[in-house]
């Protein structure tokens, strides 16, 4: 399980739960349920990190709870 903060909310427009990872720009997943969005987020975090590694980009360290979230 990731240590990055994940923000999950319902999107009326998308008719899905949206999960964002603020510390990883562009790292967003969705799901029909809260649990599915969370599971999809774990997958997308791993993919985000693997892509950053392959492109030799920095990978932010998890900070835990963010003050603005």
mmCIF file of the N, C-alpha and C atoms, coordinates in Angstrom:
data_MODEL
# 
_entry.id   MODEL 
# 
loop_
_atom_site.group_PDB 
_atom_site.id 
_atom_site.type_symbol 
_atom_site.label_atom_id 
_atom_site.label_alt_id 
_atom_site.label_comp_id 
_atom_site.label_asym_id 
_atom_site.label_entity_id 
_atom_site.label_seq_id 
_atom_site.pdbx_PDB_ins_code 
_atom_site.Cartn_x 
_atom_site.Cartn_y 
_atom_site.Cartn_z 
_atom_site.occupancy 
_atom_site.B_iso_or_equiv 
_atom_site.pdbx_formal_charge 
_atom_site.auth_seq_id 
_atom_site.auth_comp_id 
_atom_site.auth_asym_id 
_atom_site.auth_atom_id 
_atom_site.pdbx_PDB_model_num 
ATOM 1   N N  . UNK A 1 1  ? 0.840   -1.191 0.000   1.00 0.00 ? 1  UNK A N  1 
ATOM 2   C CA . UNK A 1 1  ? 0.000   0.000  0.000   1.00 0.00 ? 1  UNK A CA 1 
ATOM 3   C C  . UNK A 1 1  ? 0.880   1.247  0.000   1.00 0.00 ? 1  UNK A C  1 
ATOM 4   N N  . UNK A 1 2  ? 0.488   2.204  -0.779  1.00 0.00 ? 2  UNK A N  1 
ATOM 5   C CA . UNK A 1 2  ? 1.215   3.458  -0.926  1.00 0.00 ? 2  UNK A CA 1 
ATOM 6   C C  . UNK A 1 2  ? 1.124   4.318  0.327   1.00 0.00 ? 2  UNK A C  1 
ATOM 7   N N  . UNK A 1 3  ? 2.116   5.161  0.514   1.00 0.00 ? 3  UNK A N  1 
ATOM 8   C CA . UNK A 1 3  ? 2.105   6.092  1.643   1.00 0.00 ? 3  UNK A CA 1 
ATOM 9   C C  . UNK A 1 3  ? 1.773   7.506  1.196   1.00 0.00 ? 3  UNK A C  1 
ATOM 10  N N  . UNK A 1 4  ? 1.420   7.671  -0.072  1.00 0.00 ? 4  UNK A N  1 
ATOM 11  C CA . UNK A 1 4  ? 1.037   8.980  -0.577  1.00 0.00 ? 4  UNK A CA 1 
ATOM 12  C C  . UNK A 1 4  ? -0.400  9.288  -0.160  1.00 0.00 ? 4  UNK A C  1 
ATOM 13  N N  . UNK A 1 5  ? -0.644  10.562 0.085   1.00 0.00 ? 5  UNK A N  1 
ATOM 14  C CA . UNK A 1 5  ? -2.004  10.976 0.425   1.00 0.00 ? 5  UNK A CA 1 
ATOM 15  C C  . UNK A 1 5  ? -2.899  10.821 -0.807  1.00 0.00 ? 5  UNK A C  1 
ATOM 16  N N  . UNK A 1 6  ? -4.087  10.294 -0.597  1.00 0.00 ? 6  UNK A N  1 
ATOM 17  C CA . UNK A 1 6  ? -5.063  10.104 -1.665  1.00 0.00 ? 6  UNK A CA 1 
ATOM 18  C C  . UNK A 1 6  ? -6.345  10.817 -1.266  1.00 0.00 ? 6  UNK A C  1 
ATOM 19  N N  . UNK A 1 7  ? -6.841  11.647 -2.149  1.00 0.00 ? 7  UNK A N  1 
ATOM 20  C CA . UNK A 1 7  ? -8.096  12.360 -1.912  1.00 0.00 ? 7  UNK A CA 1 
ATOM 21  C C  . UNK A 1 7  ? -9.153  11.740 -2.813  1.00 0.00 ? 7  UNK A C  1 
ATOM 22  N N  . UNK A 1 8  ? -10.224 11.238 -2.212  1.00 0.00 ? 8  UNK A N  1 
ATOM 23  C CA . UNK A 1 8  ? -11.287 10.580 -2.982  1.00 0.00 ? 8  UNK A CA 1 
ATOM 24  C C  . UNK A 1 8  ? -12.590 11.358 -2.797  1.00 0.00 ? 8  UNK A C  1 
ATOM 25  N N  . UNK A 1 9  ? -13.259 11.614 -3.910  1.00 0.00 ? 9  UNK A N  1 
ATOM 26  C CA . UNK A 1 9  ? -14.538 12.329 -3.855  1.00 0.00 ? 9  UNK A CA 1 
ATOM 27  C C  . UNK A 1 9  ? -15.450 11.841 -4.974  1.00 0.00 ? 9  UNK A C  1 
ATOM 28  N N  . UNK A 1 10 ? -16.735 12.073 -4.813  1.00 0.00 ? 10 UNK A N  1 
ATOM 29  C CA . UNK A 1 10 ? -17.724 11.704 -5.826  1.00 0.00 ? 10 UNK A CA 1 
ATOM 30  C C  . UNK A 1 10 ? -17.821 12.820 -6.858  1.00 0.00 ? 10 UNK A C  1 
ATOM 31  N N  . UNK A 1 11 ? -17.781 12.454 -8.124  1.00 0.00 ? 11 UNK A N  1 
ATOM 32  C CA . UNK A 1 11 ? -17.960 13.415 -9.209  1.00 0.00 ? 11 UNK A CA 1 
ATOM 33  C C  . UNK A 1 11 ? -19.320 13.174 -9.852  1.00 0.00 ? 11 UNK A C  1 
ATOM 34  N N  . UNK A 1 12 ? -20.208 14.123 -9.664  1.00 0.00 ? 12 UNK A N  1 
ATOM 35  C CA . UNK A 1 12 ? -21.537 14.014 -10.259 1.00 0.00 ? 12 UNK A CA 1 
ATOM 36  C C  . UNK A 1 12 ? -21.432 14.023 -11.781 1.00 0.00 ? 12 UNK A C  1 
ATOM 37  N N  . UNK A 1 13 ? -20.526 14.848 -12.298 1.00 0.00 ? 13 UNK A N  1 
ATOM 38  C CA . UNK A 1 13 ? -20.332 14.962 -13.735 1.00 0.00 ? 13 UNK A CA 1 
ATOM 39  C C  . UNK A 1 13 ? -19.862 13.641 -14.351 1.00 0.00 ? 13 UNK A C  1 
ATOM 40  N N  . UNK A 1 14 ? -18.905 12.989 -13.689 1.00 0.00 ? 14 UNK A N  1 
ATOM 41  C CA . UNK A 1 14 ? -18.358 11.727 -14.205 1.00 0.00 ? 14 UNK A CA 1 
ATOM 42  C C  . UNK A 1 14 ? -19.142 10.503 -13.750 1.00 0.00 ? 14 UNK A C  1 
ATOM 43  N N  . UNK A 1 15 ? -20.009 10.705 -12.759 1.00 0.00 ? 15 UNK A N  1 
ATOM 44  C CA . UNK A 1 15 ? -20.779 9.607  -12.166 1.00 0.00 ? 15 UNK A CA 1 
ATOM 45  C C  . UNK A 1 15 ? -19.847 8.499  -11.680 1.00 0.00 ? 15 UNK A C  1 
ATOM 46  N N  . UNK A 1 16 ? -18.790 8.942  -10.979 1.00 0.00 ? 16 UNK A N  1 
ATOM 47  C CA . UNK A 1 16 ? -17.785 8.012  -10.469 1.00 0.00 ? 16 UNK A CA 1 
ATOM 48  C C  . UNK A 1 16 ? -17.054 8.654  -9.299  1.00 0.00 ? 16 UNK A C  1 
ATOM 49  N N  . UNK A 1 17 ? -16.406 7.819  -8.503  1.00 0.00 ? 17 UNK A N  1 
ATOM 50  C CA . UNK A 1 17 ? -15.522 8.321  -7.467  1.00 0.00 ? 17 UNK A CA 1 
ATOM 51  C C  . UNK A 1 17 ? -14.189 8.652  -8.133  1.00 0.00 ? 17 UNK A C  1 
ATOM 52  N N  . UNK A 1 18 ? -13.641 9.805  -7.818  1.00 0.00 ? 18 UNK A N  1 
ATOM 53  C CA . UNK A 1 18 ? -12.364 10.254 -8.362  1.00 0.00 ? 18 UNK A CA 1 
ATOM 54  C C  . UNK A 1 18 ? -11.344 10.231 -7.230  1.00 0.00 ? 18 UNK A C  1 
ATOM 55  N N  . UNK A 1 19 ? -10.174 9.692  -7.512  1.00 0.00 ? 19 UNK A N  1 
ATOM 56  C CA . UNK A 1 19 ? -9.092  9.624  -6.523  1.00 0.00 ? 19 UNK A CA 1 
ATOM 57  C C  . UNK A 1 19 ? -7.882  10.355 -7.079  1.00 0.00 ? 19 UNK A C  1 
ATOM 58  N N  . UNK A 1 20 ? -7.429  11.366 -6.342  1.00 0.00 ? 20 UNK A N  1 
ATOM 59  C CA . UNK A 1 20 ? -6.275  12.158 -6.764  1.00 0.00 ? 20 UNK A CA 1 
ATOM 60  C C  . UNK A 1 20 ? -5.130  11.968 -5.783  1.00 0.00 ? 20 UNK A C  1 
ATOM 61  N N  . UNK A 1 21 ? -3.910  11.994 -6.321  1.00 0.00 ? 21 UNK A N  1 
ATOM 62  C CA . UNK A 1 21 ? -2.703  11.904 -5.505  1.00 0.00 ? 21 UNK A CA 1 
ATOM 63  C C  . UNK A 1 21 ? -1.966  13.237 -5.687  1.00 0.00 ? 21 UNK A C  1 
ATOM 64  N N  . UNK A 1 22 ? -2.189  14.201 -4.780  1.00 0.00 ? 22 UNK A N  1 
ATOM 65  C CA . UNK A 1 22 ? -1.651  15.550 -4.966  1.00 0.00 ? 22 UNK A CA 1 
ATOM 66  C C  . UNK A 1 22 ? -0.130  15.625 -5.117  1.00 0.00 ? 22 UNK A C  1 
ATOM 67  N N  . UNK A 1 23 ? 0.588   14.721 -4.499  1.00 0.00 ? 23 UNK A N  1 
ATOM 68  C CA . UNK A 1 23 ? 2.054   14.770 -4.551  1.00 0.00 ? 23 UNK A CA 1 
ATOM 69  C C  . UNK A 1 23 ? 2.625   14.247 -5.864  1.00 0.00 ? 23 UNK A C  1 
ATOM 70  N N  . UNK A 1 24 ? 1.811   13.573 -6.661  1.00 0.00 ? 24 UNK A N  1 
ATOM 71  C CA . UNK A 1 24 ? 2.254   13.033 -7.944  1.00 0.00 ? 24 UNK A CA 1 
ATOM 72  C C  . UNK A 1 24 ? 1.422   13.692 -9.045  1.00 0.00 ? 24 UNK A C  1 
ATOM 73  N N  . UNK A 1 25 ? 1.932   14.738 -9.663  1.00 0.00 ? 25 UNK A N  1 
ATOM 74  C CA . UNK A 1 25 ? 1.159   15.497 -10.647 1.00 0.00 ? 25 UNK A CA 1 
ATOM 75  C C  . UNK A 1 25 ? 0.542   14.620 -11.731 1.00 0.00 ? 25 UNK A C  1 
ATOM 76  N N  . UNK A 1 26 ? -0.752  14.817 -11.933 1.00 0.00 ? 26 UNK A N  1 
ATOM 77  C CA . UNK A 1 26 ? -1.465  14.072 -12.965 1.00 0.00 ? 26 UNK A CA 1 
ATOM 78  C C  . UNK A 1 26 ? -1.863  12.658 -12.577 1.00 0.00 ? 26 UNK A C  1 
ATOM 79  N N  . UNK A 1 27 ? -1.581  12.270 -11.354 1.00 0.00 ? 27 UNK A N  1 
ATOM 80  C CA . UNK A 1 27 ? -1.892  10.914 -10.894 1.00 0.00 ? 27 UNK A CA 1 
ATOM 81  C C  . UNK A 1 27 ? -3.324  10.891 -10.366 1.00 0.00 ? 27 UNK A C  1 
ATOM 82  N N  . UNK A 1 28 ? -4.238  10.405 -11.214 1.00 0.00 ? 28 UNK A N  1 
ATOM 83  C CA . UNK A 1 28 ? -5.663  10.390 -10.906 1.00 0.00 ? 28 UNK A CA 1 
ATOM 84  C C  . UNK A 1 28 ? -6.255  9.067  -11.387 1.00 0.00 ? 28 UNK A C  1 
ATOM 85  N N  . UNK A 1 29 ? -7.170  8.530  -10.605 1.00 0.00 ? 29 UNK A N  1 
ATOM 86  C CA . UNK A 1 29 ? -7.878  7.307  -10.980 1.00 0.00 ? 29 UNK A CA 1 
ATOM 87  C C  . UNK A 1 29 ? -9.356  7.498  -10.656 1.00 0.00 ? 29 UNK A C  1 
ATOM 88  N N  . UNK A 1 30 ? -10.166 6.554  -11.109 1.00 0.00 ? 30 UNK A N  1 
ATOM 89  C CA . UNK A 1 30 ? -11.592 6.611  -10.783 1.00 0.00 ? 30 UNK A CA 1 
ATOM 90  C C  . UNK A 1 30 ? -12.110 5.203  -10.540 1.00 0.00 ? 30 UNK A C  1 
ATOM 91  N N  . UNK A 1 31 ? -13.374 5.140  -10.137 1.00 0.00 ? 31 UNK A N  1 
ATOM 92  C CA . UNK A 1 31 ? -14.003 3.850  -9.899  1.00 0.00 ? 31 UNK A CA 1 
ATOM 93  C C  . UNK A 1 31 ? -15.478 4.028  -9.624  1.00 0.00 ? 31 UNK A C  1 
ATOM 94  N N  . UNK A 1 32 ? -16.231 2.954  -9.815  1.00 0.00 ? 32 UNK A N  1 
ATOM 95  C CA . UNK A 1 32 ? -17.674 2.996  -9.550  1.00 0.00 ? 32 UNK A CA 1 
ATOM 96  C C  . UNK A 1 32 ? -17.984 3.012  -8.059  1.00 0.00 ? 32 UNK A C  1 
ATOM 97  N N  . UNK A 1 33 ? -17.037 2.581  -7.243  1.00 0.00 ? 33 UNK A N  1 
ATOM 98  C CA . UNK A 1 33 ? -17.198 2.617  -5.791  1.00 0.00 ? 33 UNK A CA 1 
ATOM 99  C C  . UNK A 1 33 ? -15.951 3.244  -5.177  1.00 0.00 ? 33 UNK A C  1 
ATOM 100 N N  . UNK A 1 34 ? -16.072 3.637  -3.931  1.00 0.00 ? 34 UNK A N  1 
ATOM 101 C CA . UNK A 1 34 ? -14.935 4.204  -3.196  1.00 0.00 ? 34 UNK A CA 1 
ATOM 102 C C  . UNK A 1 34 ? -13.780 3.205  -3.179  1.00 0.00 ? 34 UNK A C  1 
ATOM 103 N N  . UNK A 1 35 ? -14.098 1.944  -2.891  1.00 0.00 ? 35 UNK A N  1 
ATOM 104 C CA . UNK A 1 35 ? -13.076 0.904  -2.793  1.00 0.00 ? 35 UNK A CA 1 
ATOM 105 C C  . UNK A 1 35 ? -12.400 0.665  -4.146  1.00 0.00 ? 35 UNK A C  1 
ATOM 106 N N  . UNK A 1 36 ? -13.181 0.690  -5.219  1.00 0.00 ? 36 UNK A N  1 
ATOM 107 C CA . UNK A 1 36 ? -12.610 0.483  -6.546  1.00 0.00 ? 36 UNK A CA 1 
ATOM 108 C C  . UNK A 1 36 ? -11.691 1.643  -6.923  1.00 0.00 ? 36 UNK A C  1 
ATOM 109 N N  . UNK A 1 37 ? -12.103 2.867  -6.604  1.00 0.00 ? 37 UNK A N  1 
ATOM 110 C CA . UNK A 1 37 ? -11.262 4.035  -6.887  1.00 0.00 ? 37 UNK A CA 1 
ATOM 111 C C  . UNK A 1 37 ? -9.943  3.932  -6.131  1.00 0.00 ? 37 UNK A C  1 
ATOM 112 N N  . UNK A 1 38 ? -10.006 3.495  -4.869  1.00 0.00 ? 38 UNK A N  1 
ATOM 113 C CA . UNK A 1 38 ? -8.797  3.341  -4.064  1.00 0.00 ? 38 UNK A CA 1 
ATOM 114 C C  . UNK A 1 38 ? -7.888  2.265  -4.655  1.00 0.00 ? 38 UNK A C  1 
ATOM 115 N N  . UNK A 1 39 ? -8.449  1.127  -5.031  1.00 0.00 ? 39 UNK A N  1 
ATOM 116 C CA . UNK A 1 39 ? -7.657  0.048  -5.629  1.00 0.00 ? 39 UNK A CA 1 
ATOM 117 C C  . UNK A 1 39 ? -7.032  0.507  -6.946  1.00 0.00 ? 39 UNK A C  1 
ATOM 118 N N  . UNK A 1 40 ? -7.794  1.216  -7.762  1.00 0.00 ? 40 UNK A N  1 
ATOM 119 C CA . UNK A 1 40 ? -7.267  1.720  -9.029  1.00 0.00 ? 40 UNK A CA 1 
ATOM 120 C C  . UNK A 1 40 ? -6.149  2.738  -8.803  1.00 0.00 ? 40 UNK A C  1 
ATOM 121 N N  . UNK A 1 41 ? -6.250  3.486  -7.717  1.00 0.00 ? 41 UNK A N  1 
ATOM 122 C CA . UNK A 1 41 ? -5.223  4.473  -7.398  1.00 0.00 ? 41 UNK A CA 1 
ATOM 123 C C  . UNK A 1 41 ? -3.901  3.793  -7.075  1.00 0.00 ? 41 UNK A C  1 
ATOM 124 N N  . UNK A 1 42 ? -3.938  2.700  -6.340  1.00 0.00 ? 42 UNK A N  1 
ATOM 125 C CA . UNK A 1 42 ? -2.699  1.969  -6.035  1.00 0.00 ? 42 UNK A CA 1 
ATOM 126 C C  . UNK A 1 42 ? -2.019  1.528  -7.327  1.00 0.00 ? 42 UNK A C  1 
ATOM 127 N N  . UNK A 1 43 ? -2.796  1.077  -8.292  1.00 0.00 ? 43 UNK A N  1 
ATOM 128 C CA . UNK A 1 43 ? -2.244  0.659  -9.579  1.00 0.00 ? 43 UNK A CA 1 
ATOM 129 C C  . UNK A 1 43 ? -1.613  1.838  -10.303 1.00 0.00 ? 43 UNK A C  1 
ATOM 130 N N  . UNK A 1 44 ? -2.336  2.948  -10.344 1.00 0.00 ? 44 UNK A N  1 
ATOM 131 C CA . UNK A 1 44 ? -1.852  4.108  -11.098 1.00 0.00 ? 44 UNK A CA 1 
ATOM 132 C C  . UNK A 1 44 ? -0.646  4.751  -10.422 1.00 0.00 ? 44 UNK A C  1 
ATOM 133 N N  . UNK A 1 45 ? -0.558  4.695  -9.092  1.00 0.00 ? 45 UNK A N  1 
ATOM 134 C CA . UNK A 1 45 ? 0.630   5.198  -8.392  1.00 0.00 ? 45 UNK A CA 1 
ATOM 135 C C  . UNK A 1 45 ? 1.856   4.386  -8.821  1.00 0.00 ? 45 UNK A C  1 
ATOM 136 N N  . UNK A 1 46 ? 1.725   3.078  -8.842  1.00 0.00 ? 46 UNK A N  1 
ATOM 137 C CA . UNK A 1 46 ? 2.843   2.224  -9.263  1.00 0.00 ? 46 UNK A CA 1 
ATOM 138 C C  . UNK A 1 46 ? 3.250   2.525  -10.707 1.00 0.00 ? 46 UNK A C  1 
ATOM 139 N N  . UNK A 1 47 ? 2.266   2.720  -11.576 1.00 0.00 ? 47 UNK A N  1 
ATOM 140 C CA . UNK A 1 47 ? 2.566   3.039  -12.970 1.00 0.00 ? 47 UNK A CA 1 
ATOM 141 C C  . UNK A 1 47 ? 3.229   4.406  -13.090 1.00 0.00 ? 47 UNK A C  1 
ATOM 142 N N  . UNK A 1 48 ? 2.772   5.385  -12.289 1.00 0.00 ? 48 UNK A N  1 
ATOM 143 C CA . UNK A 1 48 ? 3.344   6.728  -12.297 1.00 0.00 ? 48 UNK A CA 1 
ATOM 144 C C  . UNK A 1 48 ? 4.822   6.652  -11.910 1.00 0.00 ? 48 UNK A C  1 
ATOM 145 N N  . UNK A 1 49 ? 5.117   5.906  -10.855 1.00 0.00 ? 49 UNK A N  1 
ATOM 146 C CA . UNK A 1 49 ? 6.492   5.773  -10.370 1.00 0.00 ? 49 UNK A CA 1 
ATOM 147 C C  . UNK A 1 49 ? 7.361   5.054  -11.400 1.00 0.00 ? 49 UNK A C  1 
ATOM 148 N N  . UNK A 1 50 ? 6.860   3.990  -12.000 1.00 0.00 ? 50 UNK A N  1 
ATOM 149 C CA . UNK A 1 50 ? 7.632   3.262  -13.014 1.00 0.00 ? 50 UNK A CA 1 
ATOM 150 C C  . UNK A 1 50 ? 7.930   4.152  -14.224 1.00 0.00 ? 50 UNK A C  1 
ATOM 151 N N  . UNK A 1 51 ? 6.947   4.942  -14.638 1.00 0.00 ? 51 UNK A N  1 
ATOM 152 C CA . UNK A 1 51 ? 7.153   5.859  -15.764 1.00 0.00 ? 51 UNK A CA 1 
ATOM 153 C C  . UNK A 1 51 ? 8.193   6.909  -15.411 1.00 0.00 ? 51 UNK A C  1 
ATOM 154 N N  . UNK A 1 52 ? 8.107   7.475  -14.209 1.00 0.00 ? 52 UNK A N  1 
ATOM 155 C CA . UNK A 1 52 ? 9.087   8.476  -13.770 1.00 0.00 ? 52 UNK A CA 1 
ATOM 156 C C  . UNK A 1 52 ? 10.497  7.881  -13.748 1.00 0.00 ? 52 UNK A C  1 
ATOM 157 N N  . UNK A 1 53 ? 10.618  6.651  -13.274 1.00 0.00 ? 53 UNK A N  1 
ATOM 158 C CA . UNK A 1 53 ? 11.926  5.979  -13.252 1.00 0.00 ? 53 UNK A CA 1 
ATOM 159 C C  . UNK A 1 53 ? 12.464  5.805  -14.666 1.00 0.00 ? 53 UNK A C  1 
ATOM 160 N N  . UNK A 1 54 ? 11.619  5.343  -15.577 1.00 0.00 ? 54 UNK A N  1 
ATOM 161 C CA . UNK A 1 54 ? 12.077  5.094  -16.951 1.00 0.00 ? 54 UNK A CA 1 
ATOM 162 C C  . UNK A 1 54 ? 12.478  6.389  -17.655 1.00 0.00 ? 54 UNK A C  1 
ATOM 163 N N  . UNK A 1 55 ? 11.866  7.509  -17.263 1.00 0.00 ? 55 UNK A N  1 
ATOM 164 C CA . UNK A 1 55 ? 12.195  8.809  -17.848 1.00 0.00 ? 55 UNK A CA 1 
ATOM 165 C C  . UNK A 1 55 ? 13.265  9.544  -17.039 1.00 0.00 ? 55 UNK A C  1 
ATOM 166 N N  . UNK A 1 56 ? 13.764  8.876  -15.989 1.00 0.00 ? 56 UNK A N  1 
ATOM 167 C CA . UNK A 1 56 ? 14.776  9.446  -15.089 1.00 0.00 ? 56 UNK A CA 1 
ATOM 168 C C  . UNK A 1 56 ? 14.317  10.776 -14.474 1.00 0.00 ? 56 UNK A C  1 
ATOM 169 N N  . UNK A 1 57 ? 13.044  10.812 -14.104 1.00 0.00 ? 57 UNK A N  1 
ATOM 170 C CA . UNK A 1 57 ? 12.475  11.991 -13.432 1.00 0.00 ? 57 UNK A CA 1 
ATOM 171 C C  . UNK A 1 57 ? 12.454  11.753 -11.928 1.00 0.00 ? 57 UNK A C  1 
ATOM 172 N N  . UNK A 1 58 ? 12.498  12.832 -11.154 1.00 0.00 ? 58 UNK A N  1 
ATOM 173 C CA . UNK A 1 58 ? 12.473  12.666 -9.690  1.00 0.00 ? 58 UNK A CA 1 
ATOM 174 C C  . UNK A 1 58 ? 11.126  12.116 -9.213  1.00 0.00 ? 58 UNK A C  1 
ATOM 175 N N  . UNK A 1 59 ? 11.190  11.321 -8.167  1.00 0.00 ? 59 UNK A N  1 
ATOM 176 C CA . UNK A 1 59 ? 9.986   10.755 -7.560  1.00 0.00 ? 59 UNK A CA 1 
ATOM 177 C C  . UNK A 1 59 ? 9.857   11.368 -6.169  1.00 0.00 ? 59 UNK A C  1 
ATOM 178 N N  . UNK A 1 60 ? 8.797   12.149 -5.941  1.00 0.00 ? 60 UNK A N  1 
ATOM 179 C CA . UNK A 1 60 ? 8.629   12.788 -4.631  1.00 0.00 ? 60 UNK A CA 1 
ATOM 180 C C  . UNK A 1 60 ? 8.483   11.753 -3.517  1.00 0.00 ? 60 UNK A C  1 
ATOM 181 N N  . UNK A 1 61 ? 9.052   12.053 -2.370  1.00 0.00 ? 61 UNK A N  1 
ATOM 182 C CA . UNK A 1 61 ? 8.881   11.211 -1.189  1.00 0.00 ? 61 UNK A CA 1 
ATOM 183 C C  . UNK A 1 61 ? 7.492   11.498 -0.609  1.00 0.00 ? 61 UNK A C  1 
ATOM 184 N N  . UNK A 1 62 ? 6.795   10.486 -0.116  1.00 0.00 ? 62 UNK A N  1 
ATOM 185 C CA . UNK A 1 62 ? 5.481   10.729 0.512   1.00 0.00 ? 62 UNK A CA 1 
ATOM 186 C C  . UNK A 1 62 ? 5.625   11.641 1.725   1.00 0.00 ? 62 UNK A C  1 
ATOM 187 N N  . UNK A 1 63 ? 4.768   12.635 1.818   1.00 0.00 ? 63 UNK A N  1 
ATOM 188 C CA . UNK A 1 63 ? 4.811   13.574 2.936   1.00 0.00 ? 63 UNK A CA 1 
ATOM 189 C C  . UNK A 1 63 ? 3.746   13.286 3.981   1.00 0.00 ? 63 UNK A C  1 
ATOM 190 N N  . UNK A 1 64 ? 2.800   12.430 3.653   1.00 0.00 ? 64 UNK A N  1 
ATOM 191 C CA . UNK A 1 64 ? 1.704   12.191 4.588   1.00 0.00 ? 64 UNK A CA 1 
ATOM 192 C C  . UNK A 1 64 ? 0.627   13.244 4.399   1.00 0.00 ? 64 UNK A C  1 
ATOM 193 N N  . UNK A 1 65 ? -0.070  13.551 5.448   1.00 0.00 ? 65 UNK A N  1 
ATOM 194 C CA . UNK A 1 65 ? -1.186  14.492 5.369   1.00 0.00 ? 65 UNK A CA 1 
ATOM 195 C C  . UNK A 1 65 ? -0.700  15.877 4.961   1.00 0.00 ? 65 UNK A C  1 
ATOM 196 N N  . UNK A 1 66 ? -1.337  16.414 3.920   1.00 0.00 ? 66 UNK A N  1 
ATOM 197 C CA . UNK A 1 66 ? -1.015  17.738 3.442   1.00 0.00 ? 66 UNK A CA 1 
ATOM 198 C C  . UNK A 1 66 ? -1.892  18.768 4.140   1.00 0.00 ? 66 UNK A C  1 
ATOM 199 N N  . UNK A 1 67 ? -1.359  19.928 4.335   1.00 0.00 ? 67 UNK A N  1 
ATOM 200 C CA . UNK A 1 67 ? -2.090  20.969 5.062   1.00 0.00 ? 67 UNK A CA 1 
ATOM 201 C C  . UNK A 1 67 ? -3.281  21.520 4.290   1.00 0.00 ? 67 UNK A C  1 
ATOM 202 N N  . UNK A 1 68 ? -3.217  21.531 2.959   1.00 0.00 ? 68 UNK A N  1 
ATOM 203 C CA . UNK A 1 68 ? -4.288  22.127 2.176   1.00 0.00 ? 68 UNK A CA 1 
ATOM 204 C C  . UNK A 1 68 ? -5.381  21.150 1.797   1.00 0.00 ? 68 UNK A C  1 
ATOM 205 N N  . UNK A 1 69 ? -5.190  19.899 2.053   1.00 0.00 ? 69 UNK A N  1 
ATOM 206 C CA . UNK A 1 69 ? -6.176  18.902 1.640   1.00 0.00 ? 69 UNK A CA 1 
ATOM 207 C C  . UNK A 1 69 ? -7.308  18.780 2.631   1.00 0.00 ? 69 UNK A C  1 
# 
